[in-house]
């Protein structure tokens, strides 16, 4: 992975660490902040070309896994257990409806973006 890519991601983690306490009561969540890493798309080869992208690079896969772990941990840490106990159907609705729609919309978006890959 290129030095600029590592610095960009590291900077995003540092910035989130610095502002996480201040944005705790706001509508901005951890996943929303890390979704802002779409900045990578802008600095990547498809827009500005500042950071070369090698999708098969091992470090990129590890970075994606670590980001997923952090997002899932932040979501799990912010669960309101009393709300969950009151509305036990909420996780079922989220898993059956929300996750299914997310997978379908993600697949359609990927097909539109990566036209050469196919289904």
N, C-alpha and C positions, 0 to 999 in steps of 0.2 A: 504494500500500500504506500502511496506517495506521502511524502512529508506534509504536504499541504492538506491532504485528506485527514491525516492523523491530527494535525493541529486544529482543523475545523471541528472535528468531532470532540476532541479534548476540550476545546474552548466552549462548546455547547454544554458539556457536562459541568464545567467550572461555572459558567454563567448560571445554569440551573441551580447549582449548589448555593450560589451567592444570593439568588433572588427567591428561592423556594419558600423561605419563611414569610417573605413579604406578600407573595401571591397566594398563600395558603387560604385566605378567606375570599379570594376572588373567584371568578368563573374560569380562570385558567388552571388547567390540571396538568399533571406530569405528562400524560399521554399527548395532550394538546401541544405542550412545549416541545416534546420530542418529535411530534409530527412536523413541527417547524423546521426540523432537520431536512425538510424538503429543499432547504437552501442548497443541499448537496446536489439536487437536480440542476439548480441554476449554475452552480460553479462547476458542474460536471461536463462531460464531453458533448452532451446534447445541446447545451446553451452557450456558456462562455468558454468552455474547454480549459478551465484553469486546473481541474483535477482529472487526470485520466482514470477511467473506470475499467477495472478488470473483474468481471462478475465471478470468474472462477478462482479468484484469489482467496486463499485460506483466511487471511486477516479480515476480509470483508464479511465472510460467513460468521466468524467469531464475533465481530462487531454487531452484526444483526442479531445473533443469539443473546448477547449481553444486553442490547437495547430491549429486546423482547422480555427478558427476565426482569429488567428494571420496570418496564411498563406494567407487567403483570403483578409484580410485587407492590408497586405503588397503588394499583387498583385494589389489591387484596388488603393492604394496610388501611385503606380508607373506607372499608365496608362498615356500614352501620348495622351492628348485630341485632339491635332491638327492632329495627325496621325489617330486617331479614326474618326475624322470628314472627313478626306480625303478619307479613305477607310472604308465605312460603312459596307461592306460585311465581313470584318475581324471577328467581333464577331459572325456572323452567321456561318462562316466556322469553327471557333473555337468550337462553341457549337455543331453544327451538326456533324462535322467530328472528331474533337479532343476529345470532351467529350464522344462520342459514342465509339471510339477506346479505350479510357482510361477505360471505364466501362467494355467493353468486355475483354480487356487484364487483368484488375484487377480481374474479375470473373474467368478467366482461371487460373491465378496465384493462386488465393485462392483455387480453386479446386485441384490444384497440391500440394499445401502446406498442406491444411487441408483435407486430403483424407477421414477421418472418417465422416465429416459433410455432404457430398453430396451437390447436387445443392440446 
